[in-house]
Amino acid sequence: MLKQRQILIFRCLNRRIVMKENEIKEVLRRFNQYLNEQLWMDFELIEFSRGELKIIGSIDISTKPNIELVFKDVFFASTPFNWKTDTSKMVAMLLSGEEAKKVNLKYQVEQGYYIIKIQPEDYPEDFGCLFGVKSVCFRVL
């Protein structure tokens, strides 16, 4: 299992790839699993360059980050730069069905991109950090 995780992280961090839906869901499942083990997590969007968006998460934002989330081949992002999360709930999800259709129409998302929603704490339930991407990975730092 550890070797498989390392391969996914290596593939995502070292080259531009288009992931399959089940791969995206697996990365998000592992990401949520890690967050559920934490008391809380604060996030900050730290970099967007050449279609790659990096977000760090920290229990204490004034110290070294605990986790890095990387979106590759980003079509759009609609998010605050900083937010808190309730780690007792599912934080990140792949949108599908009617909810994905609404976002696709609103942002005119090109075919082949996945819509990922991160639910921040202290925002209304119908709000979410939205990302249109072709791949996603994370690593514990």
Number of C-alpha atoms within 10 A of each C-alpha: 6 6 8 9 14 12 12 15 17 13 13 20 17 8 9 14 14 18 18 12 13 9 15 20 17 12 19 21 17 14 21 18 15 13 22 17 10 13 11 16 21 20 24 18 17 12 11 14 9 8 13 17 21 18 19 24 25 20 17 13 14 7 8 12 19 17 20 19 17 21 23 25 18 21 19 17 16 12 16 13 11 14 18 18 21 18 20 14 12 17 21 21 18 17 15 13 7 9 10 17 14 12 17 17 10 9 13 12 18 11 7 12 20 26 23 24 21 17 23 23 17 11 12 9 9 6 14 19 16 21 22 24 25 21 23 28 23 22 16 12 11
